[in-house]
Amino acid sequence: MMKFSARILGAATAAVLVFSSAYAQDKPEAPKPVMSASSQVGGSLYVTYVAAWIPVVTEHFKDLSISQEPGGSSQNIMLVSGGETDFGITASSQSYIGYNGLGWANGTKYQNFVGLHPAFPTYMTVVTLADSDIESFEDLEGKQLAVGVPGGGSDTISRELMGYLGVEPARFVNASWEDTGGLLRDGLADAILYIAGHPAGFMQELEVNRDLRFLELDDAQIEGFLEEYPYYAPVTLKAETYNGLQDDLNTVGQMNFMIGSPDLPDDFVTELLDAVYANTDKLAQAHPNFDQTKLENVRGIPTPFHPAAKRYYEERGVEMRQAAPPKE
């Protein structure tokens, strides 16, 4: 059984796991941070997930404790890849971009990290009022599409998706999510594109007085979009997440997932995965979206896995998907 020593600190937005183990023979005696988590990509759900994940892990590894400090999903990629931490939580887009040296990575390929297990997905949804004449994505041509704050995840994927589909809204409407539901209700926007965890409070408030319609991509559209933008993932939003969602909604999204150092011992990783997957019910008590920490969502992780995790999934017949490198 592993032996750990750790410390506890406090902060508002993140969690960092502190690890010192009998396996870490070449590591310094002082504990070092091994998991950084923040709310940058997953919103408050990152913080909530980590808060639920901590007792699952510490109940299994009895001498482990947790400290908290801020960090961002791209920062977590850099920290783990640079050997400053052993674990992190990030999103599929940030991992793919960092691994291939794109975007924020500015040509530097951060590849000294590996995938461990999915945490929870975000789902891209496009919603309009049920009495609207918008019944398909093509009907968004020339419409006002609300996409949240400028440069946010919803704003970004809206432009990527509309470009891929060849659909040109009249305008991408940027506003806070607190205001977005009102824009649709008052006719100042024709539809809303939102990528995050669900259910979303502003949508629940909106459907108290208005019936909603959710648009759905077909299989070919999903497959083609993922080929063009491989850092997204195929996901399914469960029926009845909202009153207006009567059937499961096949869509694209991001997979938030745990990463780690390639140097983590194989038996430690195997035991960690056993502990997490045996306690997904405890994770789901913190938020309904956390019940998606399950084997089928491994397919949403676009970067390489820890060797022990890869064997773990292969032995269980789990689909894995290492996204193709970007086109030259």
C-alpha positions as CSV (number, residue, x, y, z in Angstrom):
1,M,0.0,0.0,0.0
2,M,1.3,3.5,-0.9
3,K,2.3,5.9,1.9
4,F,1.7,9.6,1.4
5,S,2.5,12.8,3.2
6,A,0.9,16.0,2.2
7,R,-0.3,19.4,3.4
8,I,-3.5,21.5,3.2
9,L,-3.7,25.1,2.0
10,G,-6.8,27.1,1.1
11,A,-7.8,29.2,-1.9
12,A,-11.0,30.0,-3.6
13,T,-10.7,28.8,-7.2
14,A,-8.6,25.7,-7.5
15,A,-7.2,22.5,-6.0
16,V,-3.7,21.2,-6.0
17,L,-3.0,17.7,-4.8
18,V,0.3,17.2,-2.9
19,F,2.0,13.9,-3.3
20,S,4.9,12.2,-1.6
21,S,5.1,8.4,-2.1
22,A,7.2,5.4,-1.5
23,Y,7.2,4.9,-5.3
24,A,8.8,8.3,-5.9
25,Q,12.3,7.2,-5.2
26,D,14.0,9.8,-7.3
27,K,11.7,12.7,-6.1
28,P,12.7,15.1,-3.3
29,E,11.5,14.3,0.2
30,A,9.4,17.4,0.5
31,P,5.9,17.0,-0.9
32,K,5.3,18.7,-4.2
33,P,2.1,19.7,-5.9
34,V,0.6,17.1,-8.2
35,M,-2.8,18.3,-9.3
36,S,-3.8,21.7,-10.4
37,A,-7.4,22.5,-11.1
38,S,-9.2,25.7,-11.8
39,S,-12.5,27.2,-13.0
40,Q,-11.0,28.7,-16.2
41,V,-12.6,26.2,-18.7
42,G,-15.0,24.2,-16.7
43,G,-16.4,27.2,-14.8
44,S,-17.4,26.5,-11.2
45,L,-17.8,22.9,-12.2
46,Y,-14.0,22.5,-12.1
47,V,-13.9,23.5,-8.5
48,T,-17.0,21.4,-7.7
49,Y,-15.6,18.4,-9.4
50,V,-12.3,18.6,-7.6
51,A,-14.1,19.0,-4.2
52,A,-16.0,15.8,-4.9
53,W,-12.9,14.0,-6.3
54,I,-10.7,14.8,-3.2
55,P,-12.6,12.6,-0.7
56,V,-12.8,9.7,-3.3
57,V,-9.0,9.7,-3.5
58,T,-8.2,10.4,0.1
59,E,-10.5,7.8,1.4
60,H,-8.6,5.3,-0.8
61,F,-5.1,6.6,-0.1
62,K,-5.5,7.2,3.6
63,D,-2.4,9.4,4.2
64,L,-3.2,11.8,1.3
65,S,-4.4,15.4,1.9
66,I,-5.2,18.2,-0.4
67,S,-4.1,21.8,-0.8
68,Q,-5.8,24.5,-3.0
69,E,-4.4,27.3,-5.1
70,P,-5.4,28.9,-8.4
71,G,-4.5,27.8,-11.9
72,G,-5.8,27.5,-15.4
73,S,-6.4,24.5,-17.7
74,S,-3.6,25.5,-20.1
75,Q,-1.4,26.4,-17.1
76,N,-2.0,22.9,-15.8
77,I,-0.7,21.4,-19.1
78,M,2.5,23.5,-18.7
79,L,2.9,22.6,-15.0
80,V,2.6,18.8,-15.6
81,S,4.6,18.8,-18.8
82,G,7.3,20.8,-17.0
83,G,7.5,18.4,-14.1
84,E,6.3,21.0,-11.6
85,T,3.2,19.0,-10.8
86,D,2.3,15.3,-11.2
87,F,-1.5,15.6,-11.8
88,G,-3.8,18.2,-13.4
89,I,-7.3,18.7,-14.7
90,T,-7.8,20.2,-18.2
91,A,-10.0,20.2,-21.2
92,S,-9.7,18.4,-24.5
93,S,-9.2,21.6,-26.5
94,Q,-6.4,22.9,-24.2
95,S,-4.7,19.5,-24.2
96,Y,-4.7,19.2,-27.9
97,I,-3.6,22.7,-28.5
98,G,-0.8,22.5,-26.0
99,Y,0.3,19.0,-27.2
100,N,0.6,20.2,-30.8
101,G,2.1,23.7,-30.0
102,L,-0.9,25.6,-31.3
103,G,-2.7,28.7,-30.1
104,W,-1.7,29.7,-26.6
105,A,1.3,27.3,-26.7
106,N,2.8,29.6,-29.4
107,G,4.9,26.9,-31.1
108,T,6.0,25.1,-27.9
109,K,4.8,21.5,-27.8
110,Y,3.9,20.5,-24.3
111,Q,4.0,16.7,-24.6
112,N,5.3,15.5,-21.2
113,F,1.8,14.7,-19.8
114,V,-0.6,11.8,-20.2
115,G,-4.3,11.2,-20.0
116,L,-5.7,9.3,-17.0
117,H,-9.5,9.4,-16.9
118,P,-12.5,11.5,-18.0
119,A,-14.0,13.9,-15.4
120,F,-17.1,15.4,-17.1
121,P,-18.0,16.7,-20.6
122,T,-19.3,20.0,-21.7
123,Y,-22.0,19.9,-24.3
124,M,-22.6,22.3,-27.2
125,T,-26.3,23.1,-27.4
126,V,-28.2,25.4,-29.6
127,V,-31.6,26.4,-28.3
128,T,-34.4,28.6,-29.6
129,L,-38.0,29.2,-28.7
130,A,-40.4,26.4,-29.6
131,D,-42.6,28.7,-31.7
132,S,-39.6,30.0,-33.7
133,D,-39.2,29.2,-37.4
134,I,-35.6,27.9,-36.7
135,E,-35.7,24.1,-36.9
136,S,-32.2,23.3,-38.1
137,F,-28.7,24.7,-38.0
138,E,-29.2,25.8,-41.6
139,D,-32.1,28.0,-40.4
140,L,-29.6,30.1,-38.4
141,E,-28.6,31.8,-41.7
142,G,-29.1,35.5,-41.3
143,K,-30.3,35.2,-37.6
144,Q,-29.0,36.7,-34.4
145,L,-27.1,34.0,-32.5
146,A,-26.2,34.7,-28.9
147,V,-22.9,33.2,-27.9
148,G,-21.9,34.5,-24.5
149,V,-18.9,36.6,-23.7
150,P,-16.3,37.6,-26.4
151,G,-13.6,35.0,-26.7
152,G,-15.3,32.5,-24.5
153,G,-15.7,28.8,-25.3
154,S,-19.2,29.3,-26.7
155,D,-18.1,32.3,-28.8
156,T,-15.2,30.3,-30.2
157,I,-17.0,27.1,-31.1
158,S,-19.9,29.1,-32.6
159,R,-17.6,30.6,-35.2
160,E,-15.9,27.3,-35.9
161,L,-19.2,25.4,-36.2
162,M,-21.0,28.0,-38.4
163,G,-17.9,28.2,-40.6
164,Y,-17.8,24.5,-41.0
165,L,-21.5,24.3,-41.8
166,G,-21.3,27.2,-44.2
167,V,-24.0,29.1,-42.2
168,E,-23.6,32.9,-41.7
169,P,-25.7,34.3,-38.9
170,A,-26.5,38.0,-39.2
171,R,-24.6,38.6,-36.0
172,F,-22.9,36.8,-33.1
173,V,-24.4,38.5,-30.1
174,N,-22.0,38.7,-27.1
175,A,-23.4,39.2,-23.7
176,S,-23.1,37.7,-20.2
177,W,-24.9,34.5,-19.6
178,E,-27.0,36.2,-16.9
179,D,-28.4,38.4,-19.7
180,T,-28.5,35.9,-22.6
181,G,-31.8,34.1,-21.6
182,G,-33.5,37.5,-21.6
183,L,-32.2,38.3,-25.1
184,L,-33.9,35.2,-26.5
185,R,-37.1,35.7,-24.5
186,D,-37.4,39.4,-25.6
187,G,-36.6,38.7,-29.2
188,L,-33.2,40.4,-29.2
189,A,-31.6,37.1,-30.2
190,D,-33.1,34.3,-32.3
191,A,-31.1,31.4,-30.8
192,I,-28.4,30.7,-28.2
193,L,-25.3,28.6,-28.6
194,Y,-23.9,27.5,-25.3
195,I,-21.1,25.0,-24.5
196,A,-20.7,24.1,-20.9
197,G,-22.0,21.7,-18.3
198,H,-25.7,21.2,-18.1
199,P,-28.3,21.9,-16.8
200,A,-27.6,25.7,-17.1
201,G,-29.4,27.9,-14.6
202,F,-30.3,30.6,-17.2
203,M,-31.9,27.9,-19.5
204,Q,-33.8,26.5,-16.6
205,E,-35.1,29.9,-15.7
206,L,-36.0,30.6,-19.3
207,E,-38.1,27.4,-19.7
208,V,-40.2,28.2,-16.7
209,N,-42.3,30.5,-18.9
210,R,-41.3,29.6,-22.5
211,D,-41.1,26.3,-24.4
212,L,-37.7,25.6,-25.9
213,R,-36.5,23.7,-29.0
214,F,-33.0,22.1,-29.2
215,L,-31.3,21.8,-32.6
216,E,-29.4,18.6,-33.3
217,L,-26.5,17.9,-35.6
218,D,-26.7,14.7,-37.7
219,D,-24.0,12.0,-37.5
220,A,-22.3,13.1,-40.7
221,Q,-22.1,16.7,-39.4
222,I,-20.6,15.6,-36.1
223,E,-18.1,13.3,-37.8
224,G,-17.0,16.0,-40.2
225,F,-16.7,18.7,-37.6
226,L,-14.6,16.5,-35.4
227,E,-12.3,15.8,-38.3
228,E,-11.9,19.5,-38.8
229,Y,-11.6,20.3,-35.1
230,P,-10.3,17.2,-33.4
231,Y,-10.0,18.8,-30.0
232,Y,-13.7,18.5,-29.5
233,A,-15.4,15.2,-28.6
234,P,-18.6,13.4,-29.4
235,V,-21.0,13.6,-26.5
236,T,-24.6,12.9,-25.7
237,L,-26.8,15.2,-23.5
238,K,-29.3,13.1,-21.7
239,A,-33.0,13.4,-22.4
240,E,-35.0,15.4,-19.8
241,T,-32.0,17.5,-18.8
242,Y,-34.5,20.2,-19.8
243,N,-38.2,20.1,-20.1
244,G,-37.9,20.7,-23.9
245,L,-35.4,17.9,-24.4
246,Q,-37.4,14.8,-24.8
247,D,-34.7,12.6,-26.4
248,D,-31.0,12.2,-26.0
249,L,-29.2,15.0,-27.9
250,N,-26.1,13.9,-29.9
251,T,-23.7,16.8,-30.1
252,V,-20.1,17.8,-29.7
253,G,-18.4,19.2,-26.7
254,Q,-15.3,19.1,-24.7
255,M,-14.1,16.4,-22.3
256,N,-12.6,17.7,-19.1
257,F,-10.2,15.1,-17.9
258,M,-7.4,14.2,-15.5
259,I,-3.9,14.3,-16.7
260,G,-0.7,13.1,-15.0
261,S,3.1,12.8,-15.4
262,P,4.3,9.9,-17.6
263,D,6.6,9.0,-14.6
264,L,3.7,8.0,-12.3
265,P,4.1,4.4,-11.3
266,D,2.0,1.9,-13.2
267,D,0.5,0.3,-10.1
268,F,-0.4,3.6,-8.6
269,V,-2.2,4.7,-11.7
270,T,-4.1,1.4,-11.9
271,E,-5.2,1.7,-8.3
272,L,-6.2,5.3,-8.8
273,L,-8.4,4.4,-11.7
274,D,-10.0,1.5,-9.8
275,A,-10.8,4.0,-6.9
276,V,-12.3,6.6,-9.2
277,Y,-14.5,4.3,-11.3
278,A,-15.7,2.5,-8.1
279,N,-16.9,5.8,-6.7
280,T,-18.6,7.6,-9.5
281,D,-21.8,7.7,-7.5
282,K,-20.1,9.9,-5.0
283,L,-19.0,12.2,-7.7
284,A,-22.5,12.4,-9.1
285,Q,-23.8,13.5,-5.7
286,A,-22.0,16.8,-6.2
287,H,-23.4,17.5,-9.6
288,P,-25.5,15.4,-12.0
289,N,-23.0,15.9,-14.8
290,F,-20.3,14.1,-12.8
291,D,-21.9,10.8,-13.5
292,Q,-20.2,11.1,-16.8
293,T,-16.9,10.0,-15.2
294,K,-17.2,6.7,-16.9
295,L,-15.4,4.4,-19.3
296,E,-17.3,5.3,-22.4
297,N,-16.2,8.9,-22.2
298,V,-12.5,7.9,-22.5
299,R,-13.1,8.4,-26.2
300,G,-13.2,12.1,-25.6
301,I,-9.6,12.4,-24.5
302,P,-7.5,13.4,-27.6
303,T,-4.0,13.1,-26.3
304,P,-1.9,10.0,-25.3
305,F,-2.6,8.0,-22.2
306,H,-0.4,6.9,-19.4
307,P,0.8,3.3,-20.3
308,A,-1.0,1.8,-17.3
309,A,-4.2,3.7,-18.2
310,K,-3.9,2.5,-21.8
311,R,-3.6,-1.1,-20.7
312,Y,-6.4,-0.6,-18.2
313,Y,-8.8,0.5,-21.0
314,E,-7.5,-2.0,-23.5
315,E,-8.2,-4.8,-21.1
316,R,-11.8,-3.6,-20.7
317,G,-12.4,-3.1,-24.4
318,V,-12.8,0.7,-24.0
319,E,-12.6,2.9,-27.1
320,M,-9.7,5.3,-27.1
321,R,-9.2,8.2,-29.6
322,Q,-5.9,9.9,-30.1
323,A,-6.8,12.8,-32.3
324,A,-4.9,13.2,-35.6
325,P,-2.2,15.9,-35.6
326,P,-3.1,19.2,-37.2
327,K,-3.0,19.6,-40.9
328,E,0.1,21.2,-42.3
